[in-house]
Amino acid sequence: MTPIASAPRIAVVGAGIVGLAHAVAALDAGYRVTVVEQDSAAVLASVRNFGHVGASVQAGELRELAEESLPIWHSLVERAGVEARRSGTLVVARSAAEEAVLHELMGRAPERARLLSGAETGDALRLDPSVRPRAAALLPDDITANPRTTVARIAAWVDAHERGEVRFGTTVHAVETGARGGVEVVTSRGALEADHVVVAAGHLLGRLFPEVAERGGVRECALQMVRVRAPHAMGLGPAVLTGTSMLRYGAFEGPAAEALRAELARDRPELLEIDANVMLTQQDDGTLLVGDSHATHDTAPPFLDERWSQLLLDEAAALLGARRLEVLERWQGVYAASDRRRILRESPVPGVTAVSVTTGTGMTVGLALGARTIAALPAAGRASAVPPAG
Ligand SMILES: Cc1cc2nc3c(=O)[nH]c(=O)nc-3n(C[C@H](O)[C@H](O)[C@H](O)COP(=O)(O)OP(=O)(O)OC[C@H]3O[C@@H](n4cnc5c(N)ncnc54)[C@H](O)[C@@H]3O)c2cc1C
């Protein structure tokens, strides 16, 4: 086993889920790890999301990464006290077109997925019988995490690790080839030298590597979110997706989803205009995270459009059979978006990996992305593996 002081060092820029995924994988592989985060706590995309680890609704490479991420989430519940539970995902259909999408989905859904009747769907959400939907697909393996505590818990675990360290309140100004053959990370609190650097700056990647962000077509996708009080006692159930979600995730793609898109364009154009994905997750404190709209910009304006929030709230209220939902908080989230690639992975400088999830699925795929990056590092700089520390 490599003595601690001579283990190769990895520096990670960004303490969001993607940066911390790399930090955890690097610690498990025996590296020394220093995470550098500009804010005094991570407050960007990784805390503003639904906490939905929706593996079952992804397709292709995202699905593979998502499935690899699930066991890592479970291990972080054990090791780092991450608040995450196997909630499953309930995809609710309220029209014939939506139900047709579910029937297509079932052909390629995970083995344990089940199609629920309207009554079973109502029971799962503890709805009044008068508002029963038509049907739902229950995808049991997906996870709901508490997005407000997750990255803080992982960062605390990294910082407490004998080979780990997290430097908050430290901005990285440059990442460049170092004088001694490694990589130099120039920060607002001095420089540090590492054998390898992972830049996981989310939508802020272009501040450090503008050409990489430009080549990757990275822009800012702004989303409107609300936290509401659950309108009735719902227990701690699954994450809930709806018809607009069926237009968004790869697992639903097919003729039925296209027919649904045409129906919504005709009957509910306002939902498509805000690129809505009406969904919610149930949190431990009895509140619901409800969203969301999408608008992509070079730089996202900070303003929340109240009509958009109302539309999302009205949809969620109708789904739950409530007259209105009591709003507790509103916020905007921004994630990196690209119409050229789903995940950006590049090496702008030897010894540096820049990683950004450009599809709004970082909670779902990020942990596996970290594991894959670290496993692929050249053997020369690789630490001798040690068993995962508790
Ligand atoms: C509203 C919303 C809902 C979403 N819902 C889901 C969901 O339910 N499921 C899902 O899978 N995904 C979801 N996503 C997407 C997911 O949140 C993101 O893909 C993921 O959080 C990106 O993680 P990240 O670590 O790359 O970025 P971030 O969380 O943005 O972290 C990047 C970090 O890098 C730091 N940083 C940047 N530049 C520097 C620098 N120069 N020096 C030091 N530090 C720096 C930043 O301060 C930040 O803390 C959602 C996103 C939003 C906004």
The ligand as a Gaussian input file, in Angstrom:
#p B3LYP/6-31G(d) Opt

LIG

0 1
 C      -33.565000      23.011000     -10.910000
 C      -32.751000      21.810000     -11.283000
 C      -33.313000      20.550000     -11.170000
 C      -32.558000      19.418000     -11.498000
 N      -33.062000      18.196000     -11.211000
 C      -32.265000      17.105000     -11.354000
 C      -32.701000      15.835000     -10.900000
 O      -33.744000      15.692000     -10.282000
 N      -31.916000      14.758000     -11.189000
 C      -30.711000      14.884000     -11.811000
 O      -30.066000      13.875000     -12.064000
 N      -30.234000      16.092000     -12.147000
 C      -30.968000      17.191000     -11.927000
 N      -30.500000      18.422000     -12.255000
 C      -29.152000      18.535000     -12.831000
 C      -28.092000      18.427000     -11.743000
 O      -28.448000      19.208000     -10.633000
 C      -26.767000      18.884000     -12.324000
 O      -26.486000      18.162000     -13.518000
 C      -25.632000      18.670000     -11.335000
 O      -25.950000      19.202000     -10.076000
 C      -24.351000      19.294000     -11.869000
 O      -23.377000      19.072000     -10.893000
 P      -21.978000      19.796000     -10.995000
 O      -21.177000      19.343000      -9.833000
 O      -21.407000      19.603000     -12.355000
 O      -22.323000      21.352000     -10.941000
 P      -22.612000      22.323000      -9.713000
 O      -23.523000      21.735000      -8.740000
 O      -23.015000      23.612000     -10.341000
 O      -21.222000      22.454000      -9.005000
 C      -20.121000      23.119000      -9.586000
 C      -19.325000      23.702000      -8.432000
 O      -18.111000      24.225000      -8.927000
 C      -17.823000      25.407000      -8.218000
 N      -16.921000      26.191000      -9.058000
 C      -17.139000      26.618000     -10.309000
 N      -16.074000      27.310000     -10.760000
 C      -15.166000      27.318000      -9.765000
 C      -13.857000      27.875000      -9.614000
 N      -13.274000      28.560000     -10.609000
 N      -13.215000      27.716000      -8.435000
 C      -13.770000      27.014000      -7.429000
 N      -15.019000      26.475000      -7.507000
 C      -15.696000      26.615000      -8.660000
 C      -19.187000      26.056000      -8.049000
 O      -19.189000      27.004000      -7.007000
 C      -20.069000      24.847000      -7.759000
 O      -20.213000      24.584000      -6.379000
 C      -31.232000      19.560000     -11.982000
 C      -30.677000      20.837000     -12.102000
 C      -31.416000      21.956000     -11.746000
 C      -30.776000      23.305000     -11.855000

